[in-house]
Amino acid sequence: QVQLVESGGGLVQPGGSLRLSCAASGIIFSIRAMGWYRQPPGKQRELVAVITSGRNTNYADSVKGRFTISRDNAKNTVYLQMNSLKPEDTAVYYCNTIISDPPGDYWGQGTLVTVSS
């Protein structure tokens, strides 16, 4: 069984920064992609950023230039550096990992990010 443990959420003022981490543990031989999604209050879950095993990245237009996704393959960990945070970034952020060997799609428990003065 694969588990994802997220950390780094919290309360931050507009313009501030936070760094989220997500570590995958369990029987993992090959990870295809790791990413972050978020669900703002009263809205649907949406993609924030994703990074593939080849380190190709994709970002939501709303976070381009402010957020940076990265990964440490040796630690099966993905990070999301969030800068210039805005109140509209307030959401529960979920880590997602797609594993190719053994195949599976896994989600973290979510971490709350609140941007408010």
ZIJOLIN-V497758 format. One record per helix or strand of 2 or more residues. SS is the DSSP state (@ for helix, = for strand). FROM is the first residue (numbers start at 0). TO is the last residue. If there is no record, write none. Layout:
BEGIN
SS FROM TO
SS FROM TO
END
This chain:
BEGIN
= 2 6
= 9 11
= 17 24
= 29 38
= 44 51
= 56 58
= 66 71
@ 72 74
= 76 81
@ 86 88
= 90 100
= 102 106
= 110 114
END
